[in-house]
Amino acid sequence: MPTGSSTETSSDRDPEAVRRHPALFRAVVRRRNPRLRRTDITVTDERTVRRAVKAAALGNAMEWFDFGIYSYLAVTLGNVFFPSGNDTVRLLSSLATFAVAFLVRPLGGLFFGPLGDRVGRKRVLALTMVLMAVGTCAIGLIPSYASIGFWSPVLLICFRMLQGFSTGGEYGGAATFIAEYAPDKRRGFFGSFLEFGTLAGYIGAAGLVTVMNSALGSATMEDWGWRLPFLVAGPLGLVGLYLRLRLEDTPAFRKLEEENAMAGTDGERPDVEATELKQIFTAHWQRLLLCVVLAGAYGITDYMLLSYMPTYLTDQLDYDDTHGLVILIATMALLMVVITFVGRLNDRVGRKPLLMAGMGGFALLSAPAFLLLKQGGVVAVSGGMLMLGLPLVCLLGTMSAALPALFPTSVRYGSLAIGYNISTSLFGGTTPLVMTGLIHTTGSDMAPAFYTTGAAVVGMVAVACMKETARQPLEGSPPSVSTPEEAAEIVTSQTREPRF
């Protein structure tokens, strides 16, 4: 299948041979890279793309709703599931349980990612949705430590691991799903809705916890109120499952299946199943490493603000639970307003400038922002969160379009799921635990700022090493356009002007 890009040209051959037989080498190049025909180009349907984006974004929103609930209830859950003792130890125990879900995410990526490259994106995303909903609802049903003792935290860890395993296939699949449905020139815009869903999930979790804390009080929340946010995940999971099952698989995957059928392989492609992991870690190891570094820097900055910040305000600055969450909700709502504009902008000017602006913003503004947060007033805390939120939205609105484009179609889901989840496991999910531990070890409440700054500097190096992919076809797939006129223009542009 033509992809519109050449991997070998006549200049790679012996120059003397090329001069002697120019026509022969031109024929070889044309054979290896035939011109695109109109039928090779994918013309997307706007309504179908929007339905695909909605289904993927809702699943992502549910994922972060589930994880947001746990992070915003970290102090409460520490009191419910862990024996009484030192408050810092209880908080660290709760955050460690938060982090344990991320330890199994790479296993989920190793399982679901290659599976999605073999049987399709849609089926795997439906499965991850079901598993996530089951794990979250089950947490809401666990008896407290006071009721069953040791088995209470054990069950909590087991269901957190189920959440983490299912999430291992969620982000990589959802990002791949949107990227392969979206037209090339609007991939950034449609991809930004994935992180729009992230913010919506966080806001839903933070809003629900805030309302319940205000209405029920801390004593009732510790008694039974904490269970309700977890139980809400069941109905949300059913809605997301319905939306995902209504869609066909992505055009890029369907074309890949057609190629395999023409080549005489069956739908399961056992030959690919046996070698795909080896290909990812050998043929694509440099891209995988770049994905790990990019996602690591992104994860630390993301989890610092959206997951850890309420705990930091409450535990380190003695800020009121409700007030801190209200300010965070307002910040995230502002980011939701801006994020799709960032998506449009990176389609226009490129992914790298926006990613560099986000990483550079964290490198420069993290320390001043935390100094502002320490002032404690509503205006100061709001200003500090805004200083951290603006660089983050540059990453949120761009990363979901940039990461899938690192890999070819045949291994995109698997590579992205593995790379993203290794990184999130090592860096993103451990961010609340590491930052709390750094503060406890160093005695400085500025430690999170320095940790974030270091991550952003590493991220800047990674962005400098990546290729620009805006407005270009995904590797391994033909161009994807919005209208038949665009397709005709691409075909016409390949025709050389006659020479007289």
N, C-alpha and C positions, 0 to 999 in steps of 0.2 A: 504493500500500500504506500503510495507516495506521501511524504510528509512535508515536502516543501523545503527541506534542508539537505545539503550534500555532506556526506561524511568523507568523501574521497574525490579529489580532482586530478586533472592531468598534471598539475604542478607537482604532485606527490611522486610522479613517475620520473624515469630517467629523462632529463631535458633533451638529450640528443635523440632518443627514440621518439619523443613527442614531435621534434622538428621533422624527422624523417617520415612519420606516419600520422599527421595531424587529424586526418579524417577518421582513422581507426580509433584514436583515443577520444575524439569527440563522441563517437558512437558508443564507446564503453561508458563514458560519463552519463550519456543520455539513458543508457540501459539501466545503469545502477540508480539513477535519479530521474525517472521519467517525469515529464511535465504533468502537472495536476489537471485532471479533467473536472468538469462541473460536478459529476457524481461523486468525486472524491471529497468534496468540501461539505462540511456539515453546516446546514442552515438551521439555526435554532428557532424554536417556537417560544415566543416571549411568555405565554401563559404557562407552558410546561416548565420553563426555566424557573419561573417564580414559584411554582408549586414545589419544585425540587429544592429550591433555596429554603422555602418555608419548612419543609419536612426536616432538612438537615439542621437548620437553625433551632427548631423546637427541641430536637434531641440534644443539641449542645446546651440549650437553656436548661433542660432538665438535669443534665449532668452537673452543671455548675450550681443549680438550685440545691441539689443534693449535697455537693461538697461545701457550698456556702453555708448551709444550715449547720453543718458540723463545726465549721470554723467560727461561726458567730455564737454558737452555743458551747464553745470549748470549755469555758470556765464552769458552766452548769453541768456539762457532761462529766467533767473531772470530779465534781462532787457526787454525781449519781453512780458512776461506775468504778471509782477507785476509793480505797479505804481512807479514812480521815488521817490527817497528818500535816506536814508542811505544805502550805498553799502552793509554793513554787514547784514542789515535787508533783503535786496533783495536776497542776497545769501542764508540766512537762510530760506527764503520763498521758494526759488527754491529747496533747499535740503529737506525741509519739504514735498514738493510735491513729491520728489523722494521717501521719506520714506513712504508716504501714501499708495503707492502700496503694501508695505509690511504689512500694517495693515490688508488688506483683504486676504493676502495669506493663513492664517490659515483657512479662510472660504472656499477658493478654495481647500485646502487640505482635509477638512472635506467632501466636496462634491465629488471631483474627486477621492480621494484615495479609499474609500469604493466602489465607483462605479467601479473602475478598478479591485477590488477584486471580483466583481460580474459578470461584463459583459466582462472583459478582458482588458489586458494592451494596446493592439493595438488600440482599438476603442477610448479609452479615450485620448491616446496620439495624435491621429489624431484631436480630438476635441480641445484639448488645443493648438495645433499648429495653427488652424484656428483662434481661439479667440485672440491669441497673435498677429498674423499678422494684424487682423482687428484693434485692439487697437492701435498698433504702427502706422499704416498708418493714422488712424484718427487724431492722434496728429499732424502729418505733415500738416493737412488741417485746423487746428484751427486758426481763425483770431486772431491778436494780441490784447493786452489790449488797445492799441491806437485806434483800430477799433471798438471793441464792449464792451470795459470796463470790468465790473465785470464778465460778462459771459465768458470771455476768460480764467481766471484761474479756473472757475467752470468746464468748459468743459475739461480743462487739467486734473483736479483732477478726473473727471469721467472716462476718458479714461485710466488714470494711474491705477485706481482701476480695470478696466477691464483687463489690463495687469497683475496686481497682482493676480486677481482671477484665470486667466488661468494658470499663472505660478505656482499657488498652486498645480496643478496636474502634472507639467512638470518634475521637478528634481526627485521626488520620483518615478514617473513612468518610466522615462528614466533609472535611476539607477537599478530599479527592472527588467526592460526589459533586460538590458545587463547582470546583474547578473544571471538571470534565463536562458539565452541563452548560457552563457559561460561555458566551462568545469571547473570542480572544481579546477584543478591544474593551470588554467590560468585565473582565475577570476580577479585577480589583474591587469594583463596585459590588458585584454580587457576593464575592468572598467576604466583604466587610460585614455582611449580614450574619455570618457565622459567629463573629465576635459580638455583634449586636445581640445575638441570642445569649452569649456568655454574660453580658452585662444585664440582660433581662432576667436571667436566672439568679444572678447575685442580688439584683434589686428585689426580686420576688422573695428570696430567702431573707435578706436583711429587713425588708418591710414586714414580713410575717413575724419574724422574731421580735422586731421592735414593738409591733402592736401587741403581741402576746405578753412581752415583758411589762408593758405599761398596763395592760388590762388585768393580768393575773398576779403580778408581783413575783419576786425571786423565789419565795417559799413554794408557791403553787407550781411554778415552772419546774422546780427541782422535784416536786412530788409526781406530777403527771403531765404538766403542760408541754414539756420538751418533746413528748411523743408525737403531738399533732403535726408539726411540720414534716416529720419523716413519713407519716401516713398519707400525706397529700400526694406523694410521689406516685402512688398506684394509679389514680385516675389520669395524671399527666402522662404516664407511660403508655396507657391505652390509647390516648389521643395521638401521641407521637407514632405509635406503632401503626395506627390506622392510616395516617398521612404517608408514611413510608411505604406501606404495602400497596398503595394506590398507584405508585409511580413505576415506570419501566426503569431498567438499568440505564447507566449513562451512555450517551452516543459513542464515546470513545471506547468503552468496554464492549459494546455491541459490535463495533467495527473490528476490534481485536478478536472477538469470537468468530466473526466471518472469515478473517484471515486464517485462523487456526483450522476452521472447517475446510477452507480451500486447500490448506496444506495437508489435510488428511488426518488431523488430530481430533480427538473427541472433546466433549465439553469439559471434562474434568482435567484434561491435560496432565496426566501423571508424570510425563517427562519433566514438565515445568515444576510440578510439585516436589520432585526429588532434588532439583537443582536450584530452585529459586533462592533459598536462604544462602546457599554458597555464592550465587551470583551477587546478591546484595552485599555480602561481606567481603567479596573479592573484587569483582568488576566495578562495583559502585561504592567502594569504601571511602573514597575521598568525598563524595557527595553526602554519604551517610555521616561522616565526621563533621562536615559543615553544618548539616541539619542539627546534629547534637549540640554544637556550640551555639548556633543561632537560637534554637529552642531553649537552651539552658539560660542564656542571658535574658531572653524574653520571659521565661518562666519565673525567674527570681524577681524581676521587676513587677510582673503581673501579680504573683501571689503575695508579694510584700504589701502592695496597696489594697488589693481586693479581698485577701484572706486574713493577713496578719494584722493589718492596721487596727481593727476594732479591739483585738487583744492587746496591742501595744498601748492604745489610748487608755484602756481600762486598767491593765495590770501595771504599766510603768508610769503613767501620768495621772492615775487615779481619776480618770475622766468618767463621767456618768455613762453607763452602758447605752442608754437610749439616745442621748445627745450625740455620742460618737457615731452611732449607726445612722442617725438622721442626716448628719453631715456627709457621711460616706454615700448614702443613698442619693443625696442631692448631687454629689460629685459624679456618680455613675450615671445619673439621669442626664447630666450635661454631656458626658462622653457619648451617650447613646444618640443625642441630637447631632453630634459632630461626626460620628464614626463613618457614616455613609458618604459624607463629603470627603473624608480622607480617602475612602475607597475610590471615589471618582478622580481625586487628585493623583493618586499613584498610577491610575490608568493613563493619565495625561503626561506626568513628568517622570514616571518610573518608580519601581519599588525601592531601589537603593537610596535615593535621596530621602524618602520618607523614613525608611528604617534607620538611616544614619542620623536623621534629625531626632528620632526617638531615643536611640542609644546615647547620642551626644547630650540630649536634654537631661537624661538621668545622671550622666557623668558630671554634669555641671551643677545640677539643681538639687541633688539628693541631700547633701549636707545642709544647704540653706533651708530646704523644706523642713527637715527634721528640727533644725534650730527654731523655726517658726512654730512648729507643732508644740514644742516644749513651753511656749509662752502660755498655752492653756486656754486662752479666750476663744470664743466662738469664731471671731473674725480671723484670728491667727491660725486656728486649726483648719478652718475652711481654706485660707490662703495656702497653707502648706499642702493640703490634699490636692488643691488645684494645680500647684506647681509640679506635683508628681503625676497628676492625671493627664496633663497635656502631652508630655512625652509618651505616656503609655498609650494614648489613643492613636498616635502615629504608628505604634507597633501593632495594636489591635486591628486597625483598619487595613493593614498591609500584609501581615505575616501569613494569614490564611490563603492569600493568593500567591505569595512568594515560595512557601515551603513545598506545595505539591509540584511546582514547576521545576524543582531540583531533579526530579526523577522521570525516567521514561514510563510510558503507560503500562507496559507489561509487568513492572515491579513497583509501580507508584504507591499503591495502597500499603503493600508490605514494607517497603523502605521507609515511608513516612511514619507508619505506625511504630516500627521498631526504633527509628532514630528519635522521634518525638517523645516516645515513652521512656526510653533509656534516659534521655535528658531530663524529662519531668520527674522521673524517679530519683535521679541523683541530685537535682538542683531545685526544681520548682516545688514539689511536694514537701521537701524537707525545709523549705524556707522559714515557715513559722517556728519549727523546732530549732533550727540553727540560729536564728536571730534571738530567740529567747535564751538559748544556751550561751550565745556570745555576750549578751547583756549580763547574765548571771556570772559568767567567768571573768569578764573584764571590768564589771562594775560601771560600765558606761552605757547610757541609754542612747548614745550616738552610734553604737556598733552597727545597727541595721543600715544606717546611711552609708557607712564605709563599705559594707558588704554589697549594697546595691551599686555603689559607684564602681567597685571592682568588676562586678558582673557586666556593667554597661561598657566599660573600656574593652573587655574581651569581646563583647558583642560588636563593637565598632570595627575591630579587626576582622571578624567573621563577615560582616557586611561588605567590607572592602574587598574580600576574596570572592564574593559571589558574582555570578553573571546577571546582567539585566534581562528580565524576561517579560516585561510589560508589553502588551499588544502583539505578542508573538505566539505561534501555535505551541501547544504542549509537545514536548519531545515524544516521538513515537506515535503521534496522532496527526491527522490532516488538519488544516485550518478550520476554525469554527467561526461563523459569521452570523450576523443578525438578520440579514436580508438576502434574497436572491441576487439583487443588484451588486452587493459586495462580492458574492461568489463569482459573478460574471466578470467583475473588475479584476479579481485575482487571476482568473484564467487568461483574460486578455493581456494582462501585464507580462505574461510569460512569452508572448509572441514577439519575436524580434522584428524590428522594422526592416523592410527589404532594402538591400544595398544595390545601388546602380553604378 
